[in-house]
Amino acid sequence: MKKYLTKLLGAIGSFLLLSTQVTQAQEIGANFNHNPEIIDMRYLKKTGVDWIRTTPYIFEYINGEKDPAIEVGLGKVIECKKAGYKVAFGFRWDFKKFNLNIPAPGTELEKKYFATVTAMLTRVGGSIDILKLGNEPNLETKEEDLNVNKQGYVPLVKFMERLLTEVALPFYKAHPEYKKPDVYVGSLPALFEPKQQKTPGVVGLIKLAQYNKDITGLSVHLHIADTLEIPQALNFVRSIMPTKPIIVPEFSLFRLYNKHVPEAIGDSPAGKAFLQKYHYPDNMHLYEWYTLANNNKVGVTEWTELFNTRQWFIPHALETYYRYFQKYSVVLATYGYMSQSAPANVRPNTPVWFVNPIFACKSLKPDANGDCAANPLWYADFVDIVNKGKLARKKHE
């Protein structure tokens, strides 16, 4: 009987998910991560995106390094909204980085944190279409705060719930002149990992998204090493939250190419031919070429040819992502847009986020007019899925 009920519930969930796909579009936007100050509308116009996303480091504001009343990055968010762009805005809570525990409900420290959020919303609250309460909290929270405490609750889940009920909702109630944004909880990365699927803080946040009527849906990150990890992560989400919307503010093949950083370029005939063509040493490794690119910048042809030598590289990966977004009713996904981190000395264990951006300004030679070059690995497919999303939205309007 139990097995029958489980199958029945699963079938009902699948039917409801398919039903939502008929009424929801999959829009694509530009992600500026934690640095809204780098937003440049000249580059937004190049791809036709309608959405921008950013999640500032909130401890920079809590600790007084930045003033929400005058911070340039927040001003960029407001400018984007005035220019007609839609804005997904949130906060990155680096509790683990600063060795901080999540404050208990009602404490002076919690009040201090919440006052900072209110100050930031006072500046940008009227310019937000989506409000994300966190960013990768399962990675940015100390282990003990991801588990049930002695009081019987998970500190991370309680904190996010109170951020909603004690700050976000009261703020918008006090400012009826602003349209209340859709609220998402998350963003949760690595949900294809069994460990994450068993973490109380992760499960608790997905349940919070599912059962709290004031939360629109769940925010998920999909940095992967294998495209099969996309359905593994989203199937897990849909097993708990069958039909509410999902957004994906970050996605990439970062885990895939990051694990290949130490390999020799000349490990294949194509790799050897590449080294000969560009007069590089026969024993050159990927991390050495990345170092060269980040220091001297390389042309788009060389950049393309290097990745064409890698048998593991997945061409048209963004199109694959988009098909999964359609299948799992992802309503918005934003992709890394402008170069941010590009280490001058890349080692075998250096994270290579600089491969991601649509405009790889720090690794590619500029165009003839001086503009940042478009990343040939992603640009054409990115523009294509942006247009697909816009077309889908028009159909549903």
SULCORJO-V235640 format. One record per residue. N is the residue number from 1. RES is the residue in one small letter. OMEGA is omega in whole degrees, 0 to 359 (NA if undefined). Layout:
<<N;RES;OMEGA> <N;RES;OMEGA>>
This chain:
<<1;m;181> <2;k;179> <3;k;180> <4;y;180> <5;l;179> <6;t;179> <7;k;180> <8;l;179> <9;l;178> <10;g;179> <11;a;178> <12;i;179> <13;g;180> <14;s;179> <15;f;180> <16;l;178> <17;l;178> <18;l;179> <19;s;181> <20;t;182> <21;q;181> <22;v;188> <23;t;184> <24;q;177> <25;a;178> <26;q;183> <27;e;182> <28;i;182> <29;g;183> <30;a;181> <31;n;177> <32;f;176> <33;n;189> <34;h;186> <35;n;181> <36;p;180> <37;e;180> <38;i;179> <39;i;180> <40;d;185> <41;m;175> <42;r;181> <43;y;175> <44;l;182> <45;k;183> <46;k;184> <47;t;178> <48;g;179> <49;v;176> <50;d;186> <51;w;166> <52;i;180> <53;r;174> <54;t;178> <55;t;183> <56;p;173> <57;y;188> <58;i;179> <59;f;173> <60;e;178> <61;y;178> <62;i;183> <63;n;175> <64;g;178> <65;e;179> <66;k;180> <67;d;182> <68;p;182> <69;a;185> <70;i;185> <71;e;183> <72;v;182> <73;g;178> <74;l;175> <75;g;178> <76;k;178> <77;v;180> <78;i;179> <79;e;179> <80;c;180> <81;k;179> <82;k;180> <83;a;177> <84;g;178> <85;y;174> <86;k;191> <87;v;168> <88;a;189> <89;f;179> <90;g;185> <91;f;173> <92;r;181> <93;w;184> <94;d;180> <95;f;184> <96;k;181> <97;k;182> <98;f;178> <99;n;182> <100;l;170> <101;n;176> <102;i;183> <103;p;178> <104;a;180> <105;p;175> <106;g;181> <107;t;179> <108;e;180> <109;l;177> <110;e;179> <111;k;178> <112;k;179> <113;y;183> <114;f;178> <115;a;178> <116;t;177> <117;v;180> <118;t;179> <119;a;179> <120;m;177> <121;l;177> <122;t;179> <123;r;190> <124;v;187> <125;g;179> <126;g;184> <127;s;187> <128;i;175> <129;d;175> <130;i;176> <131;l;177> <132;k;186> <133;l;182> <134;g;180> <135;n;179> <136;e;183> <137;p;178> <138;n;175> <139;l;187> <140;e;181> <141;t;178> <142;k;187> <143;e;184> <144;e;180> <145;d;174> <146;l;183> <147;n;181> <148;v;181> <149;n;182> <150;k;179> <151;q;175> <152;g;178> <153;y;177> <154;v;184> <155;p;180> <156;l;182> <157;v;179> <158;k;181> <159;f;181> <160;m;178> <161;e;180> <162;r;174> <163;l;176> <164;l;190> <165;t;184> <166;e;184> <167;v;188> <168;a;182> <169;l;177> <170;p;180> <171;f;183> <172;y;174> <173;k;180> <174;a;181> <175;h;181> <176;p;178> <177;e;177> <178;y;173> <179;k;180> <180;k;181> <181;p;169> <182;d;183> <183;v;178> <184;y;175> <185;v;185> <186;g;349> <187;s;185> <188;l;176> <189;p;170> <190;a;182> <191;l;173> <192;f;181> <193;e;179> <194;p;180> <195;k;180> <196;q;181> <197;q;179> <198;k;183> <199;t;182> <200;p;179> <201;g;179> <202;v;180> <203;v;181> <204;g;179> <205;l;178> <206;i;178> <207;k;177> <208;l;178> <209;a;183> <210;q;192> <211;y;179> <212;n;185> <213;k;180> <214;d;178> <215;i;184> <216;t;183> <217;g;186> <218;l;176> <219;s;186> <220;v;172> <221;h;184> <222;l;170> <223;h;195> <224;i;173> <225;a;184> <226;d;182> <227;t;177> <228;l;178> <229;e;178> <230;i;178> <231;p;178> <232;q;179> <233;a;185> <234;l;174> <235;n;178> <236;f;178> <237;v;184> <238;r;176> <239;s;180> <240;i;181> <241;m;191> <242;p;191> <243;t;180> <244;k;184> <245;p;172> <246;i;167> <247;i;181> <248;v;183> <249;p;178> <250;e;173> <251;f;180> <252;s;174> <253;l;185> <254;f;183> <255;r;179> <256;l;184> <257;y;178> <258;n;181> <259;k;180> <260;h;183> <261;v;184> <262;p;192> <263;e;178> <264;a;179> <265;i;183> <266;g;181> <267;d;179> <268;s;177> <269;p;180> <270;a;179> <271;g;179> <272;k;179> <273;a;178> <274;f;181> <275;l;179> <276;q;182> <277;k;184> <278;y;174> <279;h;177> <280;y;179> <281;p;182> <282;d;184> <283;n;182> <284;m;178> <285;h;181> <286;l;183> <287;y;178> <288;e;177> <289;w;177> <290;y;178> <291;t;179> <292;l;181> <293;a;183> <294;n;179> <295;n;185> <296;n;186> <297;k;181> <298;v;179> <299;g;182> <300;v;179> <301;t;179> <302;e;179> <303;w;180> <304;t;184> <305;e;177> <306;l;182> <307;f;175> <308;n;178> <309;t;184> <310;r;182> <311;q;182> <312;w;184> <313;f;183> <314;i;177> <315;p;178> <316;h;180> <317;a;181> <318;l;176> <319;e;177> <320;t;176> <321;y;185> <322;y;178> <323;r;177> <324;y;177> <325;f;177> <326;q;183> <327;k;187> <328;y;175> <329;s;171> <330;v;187> <331;v;179> <332;l;172> <333;a;179> <334;t;186> <335;y;180> <336;g;194> <337;y;184> <338;m;177> <339;s;175> <340;q;179> <341;s;175> <342;a;185> <343;p;180> <344;a;180> <345;n;182> <346;v;178> <347;r;182> <348;p;182> <349;n;181> <350;t;175> <351;p;185> <352;v;178> <353;w;185> <354;f;176> <355;v;188> <356;n;199> <357;p;174> <358;i;175> <359;f;185> <360;a;188> <361;c;186> <362;k;182> <363;s;183> <364;l;175> <365;k;182> <366;p;174> <367;d;182> <368;a;180> <369;n;178> <370;g;179> <371;d;174> <372;c;180> <373;a;174> <374;a;180> <375;n;185> <376;p;179> <377;l;191> <378;w;196> <379;y;185> <380;a;180> <381;d;178> <382;f;179> <383;v;180> <384;d;182> <385;i;172> <386;v;181> <387;n;177> <388;k;179> <389;g;179> <390;k;178> <391;l;179> <392;a;179> <393;r;180> <394;k;180> <395;k;184> <396;h;181> <397;e;NA>>
